[in-house]
């Protein structure tokens, strides 16, 4: 394999950006193809690389207590561009990592544009890549263009899998009535840059909650086209009206749970609460946490303005729903993310069947490292399955059941069990901490570095 030839990365989202960065850091030239700028998608609004189209949250940043937080730590240790830019553009969000979405995307774009080994080419790859591209990473995400998806389907003989993903609305902060709402994080937790009061909370009593559920269920929804009707939802990102249809109390024990919050107006925990999280560095925009929806736009305005504190809400963006595509990876990909039907092609990001921003970035980074090692003639060693990287990769490339494969977030259920000690039962939080410390140590060994001090304690 010619070491001077570039690796082609198709798709400039989170996975493609981290794949390109990993290749360039290894000294391998990259051509990064992104169609936005010439052709739009159903969900994106700009032509920036790594644009966030749903939430601005990368979820929990607590590495000892949460598998996603552990994945954050592993991405940082492995030199992820996505995590570096997220850290520079974080906004207060309690124990979570949330970012100013515009500043974040601008930073990723600027870094890749400034990298001498990365050439960014705008244009759609409509079908399989040309035969003379001997190493390709397909990181086209859930909105893979129809011609490319059709070509992969024909090549593999596997029917494309799909699910619906939804987007939550964003509200202008100055339109929120803060005489009715208040600032507080659950249990007053404060993350980096936060003060324990990072969320706007809109309270509901029982009567208001019941009226809201009635309005939500009666609201006019977007109708699916005939060919979309058999497509399932992703369980981790259900529209709120779908949750409400499963039972009137579902939202009160889900995104509207009042646990850990006290309404200063009453001194008591409300019956239910709607939380809004800062969406940009200026603090002028807040998104409605967990309020993904397929309500029609006019209905969203009408129904959401029944929420106490949002009676005069002005929306910077309303919610929406789009169709996502992913591969049956356990059947189609090998241990280094290569397509078994055409080994010059690797896949990365959400199209492989991971769900979430950092999960997508992680698989992109791994695909970039694998492609770089292959190009340079180095041995390819997948990360240990005891790490968050390895647990996700193992799920995609053999651990998941090909018959029932569905998109998966990073969670400790994907990790190999801890060694059992007879007569000793490890409690939940202690077990997570042991998983996390084992992962940090094993990742450091895989990266050829000393164990991080905080993981060695």
ABEGO torsion letter per residue (X at the ends): XBAABBBBBBEABAAAAAAAAAAAAAGBBBBBBBABGABBBAABABABBGBBABBABAEBABAAABAAAAAAAAAAAAGBAAAAAAAAABBBAEABBBBBAAAAAAAAAAAAAABAABBBBBEBBBEBBBAABABBBBBAEAABBAAAAAAAAAAAGBBBBBBBBBBBBBBBAAABBAAABBBBBBGGBBBBGBAGBABBBBBBBAAAAAAAAAAAAABBBBBBBAAAAABBBBAAABBAAAAAAAEAAAAAABAABABGBBBAAAGBBBABBBBBBBABAAGABBBBBGABBABBAAAAAAAAAABBGAAABBBABBBBBBBBBBBBAAAABBAAGBBAABAABBBBEAAAGBBEAAAAAAAAAAAAAAAAAAAAGBBBBBBBAABAAAAAAAAAAGABBAAABBBBBBBAAABBBBBBBBGBBBBAAAAAAAAAAAAAAAAAAAAGBBBBAAAAX
